């Protein structure tokens, strides 16, 4: 069983909803959970009291790691993942503004086991980019040259390689070549190049864009499910990195169960161009691009991690 790491900062109510959704999973009691709570920049007795009350009610398969000082999002997540992978081969990563389908833990463990030997698949996503009216156009499993931070998992071997990588030459090559930029920006649907530039200038601090670029350079793929097993509830304006906006992707439907198909394997471990085209269009029309723009400008104005 893969352990599950949850990262939280100042939203105990969201964290409670996150945990309550995980409790509905059949493998909940068999899973080891790590909660990494970053220290508040400004102490709030109400927020701390809510966290303490929540932590006291958690069962014995939860371990709470409370930062003694403010780490910021990037350091909290990267050090947390590294900590768990120093003890386990795999890890499932979640943030406190996510809620999950009751088959989420089972799905993640199944896919981590199924694709353990496939060298080009570096991560598993529980989120799907398919809109509700597009379900029939997507296979049960599909691959994208695009990572996801909404309920995902990876293996120790990829994370360690990422931490040791020095991609400065590749980064400089990217900044000079518009064709590479277009590909990295997922056919213009994302602003990855801009984010990476700002990150390299310390104008923002993002672990996610560094992980995205690492996967891009190495031609690694992320596995996605047709039916989303993750829903983001953080677009209510409560998050430090996310302002209020609408949500156009699938909602969780617990009436539909995940069915493992152990006989299914890709003929080739590669991205389907037709699926890529649909996903690129969805990102342009959906919430992802809007959210990334809001996060970018928020970071640019504040020049802080949180």
Secondary structure, DSSP 8 states (H G I E B T S, - for coil): --EEEEEESS-HHHHHHHHHHHHTSTTTTT--EEEEE---SS--HHHHHHHHHHHHTS-TTEEEEE-SS---HHHHHHHHHHHHHTT-SEEEEEETTEEE-TTHHHHHHHHHHHTTT-TTEEEEES-----GGGGGGS-SEEEESS---SSEEEEHHHHHHHHH---HHHHHHHHH-HHHHHHHTTTTTS-HHHHHHHHHTTSS--HHHHHHHHHHHTT-EEEEESS--EEE--TTTTSSS-------S----TTS-----TT---SSSS--HHHHHHHHHHHHHSHHHHHHHHHHHHHHHH-S--
